[in-house]
Structure formats: structure tokens, C-alpha cells
Amino acid sequence: MIQLPKISFPTVMDAPVSKSHLQRELLLSLLADSPSKLFGDFNLLSADVQSAIRCISVFGAQVKVSSNQIEIIPPNKVSIKEKLEINVGESGFLIRHLVSIGFLFARKLIIHADGTLLNRKLHFNLELFTQLGVVQLSQVNEWPLILEQNRPIQQEIELDASKTSQIASGVLIRLVCAQELRRLCLINLVSLPYFEMTLAQLYNRGIYLNFNNRCIPMNRNESIKGSSISIQGDWSGAANLLCIGAITGSMNVCGLQVNSNQADEQIMEVLKAYGADICIEGDTISVRRGSNAAISVDVTHSPDLFPLLCVLASSAAGISTINGTERLSSKESDRLHASIAMLEALGVEYNLAVNEISIKGGIKNKMVHLETFNDHRMVLAALVIASIDDMYVSISELTSLNKSFPQLKPLLQV
């Protein structure tokens, strides 16, 4: 059991670098026709980003990391290996991309994973693998995952993206690197902003795609270019800091890009509805406590916000509604179950319906122990609760914070 202290935050907090943006750029740099340089605060890299760097190194990239720059030199001439073995750590993003992209470098992939990823639903299926020309040699739910490409990838791929957009992004990047005309058609695409982020990053590297009527045609007239790119601040992590300001008094966060194509930028709309006073000056966002009004939110495209929004709703005056709860079961934890456990520990009233939850604001229990289920988003939600003046919070673990926001650990001093 870990007792959370009252954190003394600096006057201005830096947002962590976006692991969604950075992991995509690392993969694109691996596939580029020349070296790339990525810029940002890389003093404390998240565990997922470290896993991505290890994987692209296995695929032949040379990676040099300093405190403010990552230089990636792609392999000069790619020779497809018979077999490569990689470890994606706990990154669902990484494995969902590499089941497509990895076969640009090997005929057989042996993919290891760690932690909660070993028990997560990854939403791979036989139909997808068939279209990719891939067979699964390992048993279902068996690790390591062993895949082999024994026939060419299909010319047109139709993908049900109703569970995650990450597989779609990986297939898209794979098709961009194909040698013939290709087309990707998507059904029921969720987390649209993150897929649009992939399209924007490809555009910035010289790949111009037309996403029209759910299908994307591609040709082989262009190659992914090496580039120099500043990595965005992470809205997913920074959202917790902004909510601390909205609930408890004030917070200033710098390094966030407005109109970023990060789905969790939705927190700005939520905080306005919550009644917070928001001021944007340059890349600094200041949030002050306001009316603490009830909120109504759909997290279909931003499921990572859900535990945090449950905290926000718990502190609001009135009944809040959060829709889109069907997507929460396949995260680092079953986040609906984990968040309900958090609400019950807080003594907060709620009502669960199909694909939505309503929460009546009012925290009754001031001294609580919260189970995090080894989920970094649950740890972050607990830190927001602990920032409330009369709350005393203990949690089951803190290690999972390394996955997305290790910069907070020095402030905790536990």
C-alpha cells in the first residue's frame, strides 16, 4: 500500500511528450528514406517509448537519444530476415502496428510482451491476418505471439475498426510501403482523431492520401521522407494536471498544441462545460476553479479519459453522464470495472446503463484505498483525487506510472 502525499506542484508544469505522437514518428523514421531528428523533452522516456526504440533498433535502425533529441538513421538497405524476435513491452499501440509493419523486415515475427498486455484483448482476427497474408503459428492467447507471412498482402484490405484505430494505422503505414497499388477500406472507425494523426504525420513526410468515403487509395509514387519534427505534448497525461486545477484551485501547463489530432484534447471542452476558467497564452494553458458543474461526455473516441472524467464527475454539483463505455474493457485494465471500484471506494453514487454511466457528484469517503489494477490511468486518477484538500488516498502500486508519465514520480517522493 502506498500513501499518496499532497504534491507541491511547480508554478508551471511541463506536459510530458506524447507517446502517441512519438511512437508514430519513431516507426515512420524507421521506414523513411533518410535520417530523421525528433525534438522534445526526452529526459524521462515512458516505458512504451523505450519499447518502441528497442523494436526499431531490432529492425535495423540506428537510434541516438539525448535529453532533447532523438536521431534515427533508418537501415540503408533492408534485407528481409527469415526471423526476428522483438519485445513490445506493455505497448498495445506497438504490437497493433508491428503485426503489419514488422513484415517489411522479416518473414516470421516472434513477439514478446510484458505486464498487462499479456492479458489484454488485442482485436486481431483470422480475417485480418488472412488479408495481410499472415498465419498465426502460436496458439490463441499464447505468448510469445508467433506470426509468419506466407503469401502476399492483399491488394485491397477491408478492416473492421470498431474496437481500435491502432491496427488500422499500422495497416495504413504498411500499405504505403507496398510496391503496388493498394487500397484500405475501414468500417466503423473509432478513435478517429488518432487515425487522422497518422494521416497528418504521413502528409508531413511527403505521403499525400485522400481519405474519402471510408476508403484510402495508395500508389507507389512516393516514399516516406526523413524529417526534423518537434514532438507534441501529451494531452492524455496533461489532462490530469488540468483537472487538478479545475477541481482544486489552479494549474498552469505548458507544451500542449491546440488542434493536435490527439483525441484527449477533448478535455478542454469538458472543462469548459465543468465551469472552469481557462486561459491560453502561447503554449501555456492556465485552468482555474469555477462552478464545478455537471458534465455530459462521449468517450467513444477518447476512452483514456474515462477514469479521470469519473473523478471530475464525482466533484461536480449534479448528475453527470459519460457515454461510450463499451470500449473500456480492453485497456491496461477493464477501466469500467476499475473506475466503478474507485467510485464505490469514494462513496459516490452512480447508475450503469448500456454504453453509459451516470454519476451523482459528492464524495462521501475522505480516507480511501484505491486499487489501480496495474493501470497507469487509474494511478493518475488517484493522484487527482489525492490533490483535493480533505482527501487521504492510498493506492496499490505506483510502478505503472512509468508507462506514460514518469515525470510525476519525483514529485511524489514515495
C-alpha positions as CSV (number, residue, x, y, z in Angstrom):
1,M,0.0,0.0,0.0
2,I,1.3,3.4,-1.0
3,Q,0.1,6.6,0.7
4,L,-0.1,9.4,-1.7
5,P,1.3,12.7,-0.5
6,K,-0.1,16.2,-1.2
7,I,2.0,17.2,-4.2
8,S,3.5,20.6,-4.2
9,F,3.3,21.4,-7.9
10,P,5.6,23.9,-9.6
11,T,4.1,27.2,-10.8
12,V,4.2,25.8,-14.4
13,M,4.2,22.1,-15.2
14,D,5.5,20.8,-18.5
15,A,3.3,18.3,-20.3
16,P,5.0,15.0,-21.0
17,V,5.8,14.3,-24.6
18,S,3.0,12.5,-26.4
19,K,3.8,8.8,-26.6
20,S,1.1,8.5,-29.4
21,H,2.9,11.1,-31.5
22,L,6.4,10.0,-30.6
23,Q,5.8,6.2,-31.2
24,R,4.3,7.0,-34.7
25,E,7.3,9.2,-35.6
26,L,9.7,6.5,-34.5
27,L,8.0,4.0,-36.8
28,L,7.9,6.4,-39.7
29,S,11.6,7.3,-39.1
30,L,12.4,3.6,-39.3
31,L,10.7,3.4,-42.7
32,A,12.0,6.7,-44.1
33,D,14.3,7.2,-47.0
34,S,16.8,9.3,-45.0
35,P,17.6,10.1,-41.3
36,S,15.1,11.9,-39.0
37,K,15.6,14.1,-35.9
38,L,12.8,14.3,-33.3
39,F,12.9,17.1,-30.7
40,G,11.4,17.3,-27.3
41,D,12.0,16.7,-23.6
42,F,13.3,13.2,-23.6
43,N,14.9,13.2,-20.1
44,L,12.4,10.6,-18.8
45,L,11.0,8.5,-21.6
46,S,7.9,6.5,-21.0
47,A,8.2,2.7,-20.9
48,D,6.1,2.4,-24.1
49,V,8.5,4.8,-26.0
50,Q,11.5,2.8,-24.7
51,S,9.9,-0.4,-26.1
52,A,9.4,1.3,-29.5
53,I,13.1,2.4,-29.6
54,R,14.2,-1.2,-28.9
55,C,12.0,-2.6,-31.6
56,I,13.1,-0.3,-34.4
57,S,16.7,-1.0,-33.4
58,V,16.0,-4.7,-33.9
59,F,14.6,-3.8,-37.4
60,G,17.9,-2.2,-38.2
61,A,17.5,1.5,-37.3
62,Q,20.4,3.3,-35.5
63,V,18.9,5.4,-32.7
64,K,20.8,8.1,-30.7
65,V,18.9,9.5,-27.7
66,S,19.8,12.7,-25.9
67,S,17.9,14.9,-23.4
68,N,16.3,16.9,-26.2
69,Q,16.8,15.0,-29.4
70,I,16.3,11.5,-30.9
71,E,18.1,10.8,-34.1
72,I,17.0,7.9,-36.2
73,I,19.1,6.5,-39.1
74,P,17.0,4.0,-41.0
75,P,18.6,0.8,-42.3
76,N,20.4,1.6,-45.5
77,K,19.2,-1.4,-47.4
78,V,16.5,-3.6,-46.0
79,S,17.1,-7.4,-46.4
80,I,14.1,-9.4,-45.2
81,K,15.2,-11.7,-42.5
82,E,13.9,-15.2,-42.1
83,K,13.0,-14.5,-38.4
84,L,13.1,-11.6,-36.0
85,E,12.4,-11.6,-32.3
86,I,11.1,-8.4,-30.6
87,N,9.6,-7.3,-27.3
88,V,6.9,-4.7,-27.3
89,G,6.8,-4.4,-23.5
90,E,3.3,-3.3,-22.4
91,S,2.5,-1.2,-25.5
92,G,-0.8,-2.2,-27.2
93,F,0.0,0.6,-29.7
94,L,3.2,-1.1,-30.7
95,I,2.0,-4.6,-31.2
96,R,-1.0,-3.5,-33.2
97,H,1.2,-1.6,-35.6
98,L,4.0,-4.2,-35.8
99,V,1.8,-7.1,-36.9
100,S,1.6,-5.2,-40.2
101,I,4.9,-3.2,-40.4
102,G,7.1,-5.9,-39.0
103,F,6.8,-8.0,-42.1
104,L,8.7,-5.4,-44.1
105,F,11.7,-6.7,-42.2
106,A,11.1,-10.4,-41.6
107,R,9.1,-13.4,-42.8
108,K,8.5,-14.6,-39.3
109,L,7.9,-12.5,-36.2
110,I,8.3,-13.7,-32.6
111,I,6.6,-11.0,-30.5
112,H,7.1,-11.0,-26.7
113,A,5.1,-8.8,-24.3
114,D,5.1,-7.8,-20.6
115,G,2.7,-6.9,-17.9
116,T,-1.0,-6.2,-18.5
117,L,-0.6,-6.6,-22.3
118,L,-0.3,-10.4,-21.7
119,N,-4.0,-10.4,-20.8
120,R,-5.4,-7.7,-23.0
121,K,-7.8,-8.2,-25.9
122,L,-5.8,-7.1,-29.0
123,H,-8.6,-7.5,-31.5
124,F,-6.6,-9.5,-34.0
125,N,-8.6,-12.0,-36.0
126,L,-8.2,-14.6,-38.7
127,E,-9.8,-12.4,-41.3
128,L,-7.3,-9.6,-40.7
129,F,-4.3,-12.0,-40.8
130,T,-5.7,-13.6,-44.0
131,Q,-5.8,-10.2,-45.7
132,L,-2.2,-9.5,-44.5
133,G,-1.0,-12.8,-45.9
134,V,-0.1,-13.9,-42.3
135,V,-0.7,-17.0,-40.4
136,Q,-0.5,-17.3,-36.6
137,L,1.7,-20.2,-35.5
138,S,1.3,-19.8,-31.8
139,Q,-1.9,-20.8,-30.0
140,V,-4.6,-18.3,-29.3
141,N,-3.8,-16.4,-26.1
142,E,-0.3,-17.9,-26.0
143,W,2.9,-15.9,-25.7
144,P,5.1,-15.2,-27.4
145,L,2.9,-14.4,-30.4
146,I,4.4,-16.1,-33.5
147,L,3.3,-14.9,-36.9
148,E,4.6,-15.8,-40.3
149,Q,3.8,-14.2,-43.7
150,N,3.4,-17.0,-46.2
151,R,1.7,-15.1,-49.1
152,P,1.5,-11.6,-50.4
153,I,-0.6,-8.9,-48.7
154,Q,-4.0,-8.4,-50.4
155,Q,-4.4,-5.6,-52.9
156,E,-7.4,-4.3,-51.1
157,I,-7.9,-4.7,-47.3
158,E,-11.3,-4.1,-45.6
159,L,-10.9,-3.7,-41.8
160,D,-13.5,-3.5,-39.1
161,A,-12.0,-0.8,-36.9
162,S,-14.8,-0.6,-34.3
163,K,-12.6,-1.7,-31.4
164,T,-9.4,0.2,-32.1
165,S,-7.9,2.5,-34.7
166,Q,-4.3,1.4,-34.0
167,I,-4.5,-1.7,-36.2
168,A,-5.9,0.5,-39.0
169,S,-2.9,2.9,-38.6
170,G,-0.5,0.1,-38.8
171,V,-2.1,-1.4,-41.9
172,L,-2.1,2.0,-43.5
173,I,1.6,2.6,-43.0
174,R,2.3,-1.0,-44.2
175,L,0.3,-0.3,-47.4
176,V,2.1,3.0,-48.0
177,C,5.3,1.0,-48.2
178,A,3.9,-1.6,-50.6
179,Q,5.3,-1.9,-54.1
180,E,1.9,-2.0,-56.0
181,L,-1.4,-0.1,-56.0
182,R,-3.3,-0.7,-52.7
183,R,-6.5,0.3,-51.0
184,L,-7.6,0.3,-47.4
185,C,-11.3,0.5,-46.5
186,L,-12.4,1.0,-42.9
187,I,-15.6,0.0,-41.2
188,N,-16.9,1.7,-38.0
189,L,-13.7,3.6,-37.3
190,V,-13.3,4.6,-33.7
191,S,-10.7,7.0,-32.2
192,L,-10.9,8.9,-35.4
193,P,-8.6,11.8,-34.2
194,Y,-5.7,9.3,-33.7
195,F,-6.1,7.9,-37.2
196,E,-6.2,11.4,-38.5
197,M,-2.9,12.0,-36.6
198,T,-1.4,9.1,-38.6
199,L,-2.6,10.7,-41.9
200,A,-1.2,14.1,-40.9
201,Q,2.2,12.6,-39.9
202,L,2.4,10.8,-43.2
203,Y,1.5,14.0,-45.0
204,N,4.3,15.9,-43.2
205,R,6.6,13.2,-44.6
206,G,5.5,13.5,-48.2
207,I,2.7,11.0,-48.4
208,Y,-0.5,12.6,-49.7
209,L,-3.5,10.4,-49.1
210,N,-7.2,11.0,-49.8
211,F,-9.4,9.6,-47.0
212,N,-12.8,9.8,-48.7
213,N,-15.9,7.7,-48.1
214,R,-14.1,5.4,-45.7
215,C,-11.5,4.2,-48.3
216,I,-7.9,5.3,-48.9
217,P,-6.3,4.5,-52.3
218,M,-2.5,4.4,-52.4
219,N,0.2,4.3,-55.1
220,R,3.9,3.8,-55.1
221,N,5.0,7.1,-56.5
222,E,6.1,8.5,-53.1
223,S,8.3,7.4,-50.2
224,I,8.3,8.3,-46.6
225,K,10.7,11.1,-46.1
226,G,13.2,11.7,-43.3
227,S,12.3,14.8,-41.4
228,S,13.0,17.1,-38.4
229,I,9.9,17.1,-36.1
230,S,9.0,18.6,-32.8
231,I,7.0,16.1,-30.7
232,Q,3.8,17.3,-29.3
233,G,3.0,17.5,-25.6
234,D,0.7,14.7,-24.4
235,W,-2.9,15.7,-23.8
236,S,-3.7,12.3,-22.1
237,G,-1.3,12.9,-19.3
238,A,-1.7,16.7,-19.1
239,A,-5.5,16.3,-18.8
240,N,-4.9,15.1,-15.3
241,L,-3.0,18.3,-14.4
242,L,-5.6,20.5,-16.0
243,C,-8.4,18.7,-14.0
244,I,-6.4,19.3,-10.7
245,G,-6.6,23.0,-11.5
246,A,-10.3,22.8,-12.3
247,I,-11.2,20.9,-9.1
248,T,-8.8,22.3,-6.5
249,G,-7.8,25.9,-7.5
250,S,-5.3,26.5,-10.3
251,M,-2.8,24.8,-12.6
252,N,-0.6,26.1,-15.5
253,V,0.6,23.5,-18.1
254,C,2.9,24.3,-21.0
255,G,3.9,22.4,-24.1
256,L,0.5,21.5,-25.4
257,Q,-0.6,22.0,-29.0
258,V,-4.1,23.1,-29.6
259,N,-5.9,21.3,-32.5
260,S,-3.4,18.5,-32.2
261,N,-5.3,15.5,-33.5
262,Q,-4.9,13.9,-30.1
263,A,-8.4,12.7,-29.0
264,D,-7.8,13.6,-25.4
265,E,-7.7,17.3,-26.2
266,Q,-11.4,16.8,-25.7
267,I,-10.7,17.6,-22.0
268,M,-10.8,21.3,-22.9
269,E,-14.4,21.1,-24.0
270,V,-15.2,19.1,-20.9
271,L,-13.5,21.6,-18.5
272,K,-15.4,24.5,-20.2
273,A,-18.7,22.6,-19.5
274,Y,-17.5,21.9,-15.9
275,G,-17.3,25.7,-15.5
276,A,-13.5,26.1,-15.2
277,D,-11.8,29.3,-16.2
278,I,-9.4,28.6,-19.0
279,C,-6.8,30.9,-20.4
280,I,-4.4,30.1,-23.3
281,E,-1.2,32.1,-23.8
282,G,1.2,30.7,-26.3
283,D,1.7,27.1,-25.4
284,T,0.7,27.6,-21.8
285,I,-2.8,26.7,-20.6
286,S,-4.0,28.0,-17.3
287,V,-7.0,26.5,-15.6
288,R,-8.8,27.9,-12.5
289,R,-11.6,26.5,-10.5
290,G,-15.1,27.7,-11.5
291,S,-18.6,26.4,-10.9
292,N,-17.9,22.7,-10.8
293,A,-21.0,22.0,-13.0
294,A,-22.1,18.5,-14.1
295,I,-20.8,17.3,-17.4
296,S,-22.1,15.2,-20.3
297,V,-19.3,13.5,-22.3
298,D,-19.0,10.8,-25.0
299,V,-15.6,8.9,-24.7
300,T,-16.1,6.7,-27.8
301,H,-13.0,8.4,-29.4
302,S,-11.2,9.2,-26.1
303,P,-11.5,6.2,-23.7
304,D,-8.3,7.0,-21.9
305,L,-10.1,10.0,-20.3
306,F,-12.7,7.8,-18.6
307,P,-11.2,7.3,-15.2
308,L,-10.3,11.0,-14.9
309,L,-13.8,12.0,-16.0
310,C,-15.3,9.8,-13.3
311,V,-13.2,11.9,-10.8
312,L,-14.4,15.1,-12.4
313,A,-18.0,14.0,-12.2
314,S,-17.6,13.0,-8.6
315,S,-16.5,16.5,-7.7
316,A,-19.3,18.2,-9.7
317,A,-22.6,19.6,-8.5
318,G,-25.4,17.4,-10.0
319,I,-25.5,14.3,-12.2
320,S,-23.0,13.8,-15.0
321,T,-23.3,11.4,-17.9
322,I,-20.5,9.6,-19.7
323,N,-21.3,7.7,-22.9
324,G,-19.1,5.3,-24.8
325,T,-18.3,2.9,-22.0
326,E,-18.3,-0.2,-24.3
327,R,-14.7,0.5,-25.4
328,L,-13.2,0.3,-21.9
329,S,-12.7,-3.4,-21.3
330,S,-9.6,-3.9,-23.4
331,K,-7.3,-1.3,-21.9
332,E,-4.5,-2.0,-19.3
333,S,-7.4,-2.9,-17.1
334,D,-11.1,-3.2,-17.6
335,R,-11.4,0.5,-17.0
336,L,-15.2,0.5,-16.5
337,H,-14.8,-2.1,-13.7
338,A,-11.8,-0.3,-12.2
339,S,-13.5,3.1,-12.3
340,I,-16.6,1.7,-10.7
341,A,-14.5,0.2,-7.9
342,M,-13.0,3.7,-7.5
343,L,-16.4,5.3,-7.3
344,E,-17.6,2.8,-4.7
345,A,-14.5,3.4,-2.6
346,L,-15.2,7.1,-2.7
347,G,-18.9,6.5,-1.7
348,V,-20.1,8.2,-4.9
349,E,-23.5,7.2,-6.3
350,Y,-23.7,6.0,-9.9
351,N,-26.0,4.3,-12.3
352,L,-24.8,2.0,-15.0
353,A,-26.7,1.6,-18.3
354,V,-26.0,0.3,-21.8
355,N,-22.9,2.1,-23.0
356,E,-23.1,4.8,-20.4
357,I,-22.8,5.7,-16.8
358,S,-24.4,8.5,-14.8
359,I,-22.6,9.8,-11.7
360,K,-24.0,11.9,-8.9
361,G,-21.4,14.4,-7.6
362,G,-20.5,14.1,-4.0
363,I,-17.5,12.3,-2.4
364,K,-18.6,10.8,0.9
365,N,-15.5,8.9,2.0
366,K,-12.5,11.1,2.6
367,M,-10.0,8.4,3.6
368,V,-9.8,5.7,0.8
369,H,-7.6,3.0,-0.6
370,L,-7.8,2.6,-4.4
371,E,-6.9,-0.5,-6.4
372,T,-5.1,0.6,-9.6
373,F,-5.3,-2.8,-11.3
374,N,-1.7,-2.0,-12.6
375,D,-3.2,0.6,-14.9
376,H,-1.4,3.9,-15.3
377,R,-4.7,5.8,-16.0
378,M,-6.1,4.6,-12.7
379,V,-2.9,5.8,-10.9
380,L,-3.3,9.2,-12.5
381,A,-6.9,9.4,-11.5
382,A,-5.9,8.6,-7.9
383,L,-3.4,11.4,-8.0
384,V,-6.1,13.9,-9.0
385,I,-8.3,12.7,-6.1
386,A,-5.3,13.0,-3.7
387,S,-4.9,16.6,-4.7
388,I,-8.3,17.5,-3.1
389,D,-7.7,19.2,0.2
390,D,-9.6,16.9,2.6
391,M,-8.8,13.6,0.8
392,Y,-6.3,11.0,2.0
393,V,-5.6,8.4,-0.6
394,S,-3.5,5.2,-0.7
395,I,-3.1,3.1,-3.8
396,S,-1.9,-0.5,-4.5
397,E,1.0,0.4,-6.8
398,L,2.9,3.2,-8.5
399,T,5.1,1.4,-11.0
400,S,2.6,1.6,-13.8
401,L,3.0,5.3,-13.9
402,N,6.3,4.6,-15.8
403,K,4.1,3.7,-18.8
404,S,3.0,7.3,-19.6
405,F,4.0,9.9,-17.0
406,P,7.3,9.1,-15.2
407,Q,7.9,12.8,-14.7
408,L,5.4,12.8,-11.8
409,K,7.3,10.3,-9.7
410,P,10.0,12.7,-8.4
411,L,7.2,15.0,-7.1
412,L,5.6,12.2,-5.1
413,Q,8.7,11.4,-3.1
414,V,7.4,7.9,-2.1
